[in-house]
């Protein structure tokens, strides 16, 4: 059988498996008795497995597919082609942060006075944001997101009335009340 495969040059034969079968055949010819029977049994298993693989490879593909199989194939192809919701959300966040950063940059430019000096705070802010955009747009987006979060927290704190800067501290109010009572 090995010689027949070798003569035909069977492309379907797994070369590694073929080499293992050849090696076992050589080893079997060198032994006698129980060792020979064990090697022959293993050789028989490998040959049977190769014949099954050949038969499976040679089996014709079913030409007529059921409509259900076609529908399942089409659904799986569409599912693979469509991006996952998390990918869409990431893309949307990226676009939104880019648009938001550009809007903030335009707003900072609008706040710069026409005759602003080199140390004008609005001018400095706009120049630093412009520089950030040129050097690292991703960092600018991250920085503006951080600033947005801080301003939101400040608004939240002010709305709750927890941080009134003009109000005296609680400890200071108690001390003055004691001092007046004496």
C-alpha positions in Angstrom: 0.0 0.0 0.0 2.9 2.4 0.9 4.5 1.6 -2.5 1.3 2.3 -4.3 0.9 5.6 -2.6 4.5 6.5 -3.3 4.2 5.6 -7.0 0.9 7.5 -7.5 2.4 10.5 -5.6 -1.0 10.9 -3.8 -1.4 14.5 -2.8 -4.1 13.7 -0.3 -1.7 11.7 1.8 -0.5 13.6 4.8 3.2 13.6 4.4 4.0 13.5 8.2 1.6 10.6 8.6 3.1 8.9 5.6 6.6 9.2 7.1 5.4 7.8 10.4 3.8 4.8 8.6 7.0 4.2 6.7 9.1 4.3 9.8 6.7 1.8 11.6 6.8 -0.5 8.6 10.6 -0.5 8.7 10.7 -1.1 12.5 8.1 -3.9 12.2 10.4 -5.7 9.7 13.2 -5.7 12.2 11.2 -7.3 15.1 9.6 -10.7 15.8 6.9 -12.0 18.2 4.8 -9.8 20.5 6.8 -6.7 19.6 6.0 -7.3 15.9 2.3 -7.8 16.6 2.1 -4.5 18.6 3.8 -2.6 15.9 1.7 -4.2 13.2 -1.5 -3.4 15.1 -0.4 0.3 15.3 0.5 0.3 11.7 -2.9 -1.2 10.8 -4.6 1.6 12.8 -2.6 4.3 11.0 -3.4 2.8 7.6 -7.1 2.5 8.4 -7.1 6.1 9.5 -5.4 7.2 6.3 -7.9 5.3 4.2 -10.8 6.9 6.1 -9.2 10.3 5.5 -8.8 9.5 1.8 -12.4 8.4 1.5 -13.6 11.5 3.3 -11.5 13.7 1.0 -12.7 11.9 -2.1 -16.4 12.0 -1.1 -18.3 14.4 -3.4 -19.7 17.6 -1.9 -23.4 17.6 -1.7 -24.5 19.8 -4.7 -27.9 20.7 -3.5 -28.0 22.7 -0.4 -31.2 23.2 1.6 -32.7 26.6 1.8 -32.2 26.6 5.6 -28.4 26.0 5.2 -28.2 28.9 2.7 -30.1 31.2 5.1 -27.8 30.2 8.0 -24.8 30.9 5.8 -26.1 34.3 4.8 -27.0 35.3 8.3 -23.5 34.3 9.6 -21.8 36.3 6.8 -23.9 39.4 7.6 -23.2 39.0 11.4 -19.5 38.9 10.7 -19.6 41.9 8.3 -21.5 44.1 10.8 -19.4 45.7 13.5 -20.3 44.9 17.1 -22.3 47.5 19.1 -19.3 48.2 21.3 -17.2 49.0 18.1 -19.9 51.4 16.9 -20.1 53.0 20.3 -16.3 53.4 20.4 -16.4 55.0 16.9 -19.2 57.3 18.0 -17.3 58.4 21.1 -14.2 59.1 19.0 -16.1 61.2 16.5 -17.9 63.0 19.3 -14.7 63.8 21.2 -13.1 65.1 18.1 -16.0 67.4 17.3 -16.2 68.5 20.9 -12.5 69.3 21.0 -12.8 71.4 17.8 -15.8 73.2 19.2 -13.9 74.0 22.4 -11.0 75.3 20.4 -13.2 77.6 18.5 -14.8 78.8 21.7 -11.4 79.6 23.2 -10.5 81.6 20.2 -13.7 83.6 20.4 -12.9 84.6 24.0 -9.4 86.0 23.1 -9.6 89.8 22.8 -8.3 91.4 19.6 -5.5 93.3 21.2 -4.6 90.6 23.8 -1.1 90.8 25.2 1.2 87.8 25.5 0.3 87.2 29.1 -3.5 87.5 28.6 -5.1 84.4 30.2 -7.5 83.8 27.4 -4.7 84.1 24.9 -2.6 81.7 26.9 -5.4 79.2 27.1 -6.1 79.3 23.4 -2.4 79.0 22.5 -1.9 76.0 24.8 -5.0 74.3 23.4 -3.8 74.9 19.8 -0.4 73.6 20.7 -1.9 70.5 22.2 -3.9 69.9 19.1 -0.8 70.2 16.9 1.4 68.0 19.1 -1.1 65.3 20.2 -4.8 65.5 19.2 -5.6 62.5 21.4 -4.1 64.1 24.4 -6.2 67.3 23.7 -9.4 65.2 23.6 -8.4 63.4 26.8 -7.5 66.7 28.5 -10.8 68.4 27.4 -12.7 65.4 28.7 -11.0 65.8 32.0 -11.8 69.5 32.1 -15.5 68.8 31.2 -15.7 66.3 34.1 -14.2 68.8 36.5 -16.5 71.6 35.4 -19.5 69.2 35.7 -18.5 68.3 39.3 -18.0 72.0 40.1 -21.5 72.8 38.8 -23.0 69.8 40.7 -21.3 71.0 43.9 -22.4 74.6 43.5 -26.0 73.5 42.7 -26.1 71.5 45.9 -25.0 74.5 47.9 -22.2 72.5 49.6 -19.3 74.8 48.5 -20.1 78.4 49.0 -16.7 80.2 49.1 -18.0 83.3 50.8 -19.6 81.5 53.7 -17.5 81.2 56.9 -16.2 77.8 57.9 -18.3 76.0 60.5 -15.5 76.0 63.1 -14.9 79.8 62.7 -18.6 80.5 63.2 -18.6 78.6 66.5 -15.6 80.5 67.8 -17.0 83.9 67.1 -20.3 82.9 68.8 -18.4 81.9 71.9 -16.4 85.1 71.9 -19.6 87.2 71.8 -21.3 85.2 74.5 -18.5 86.0 77.1 
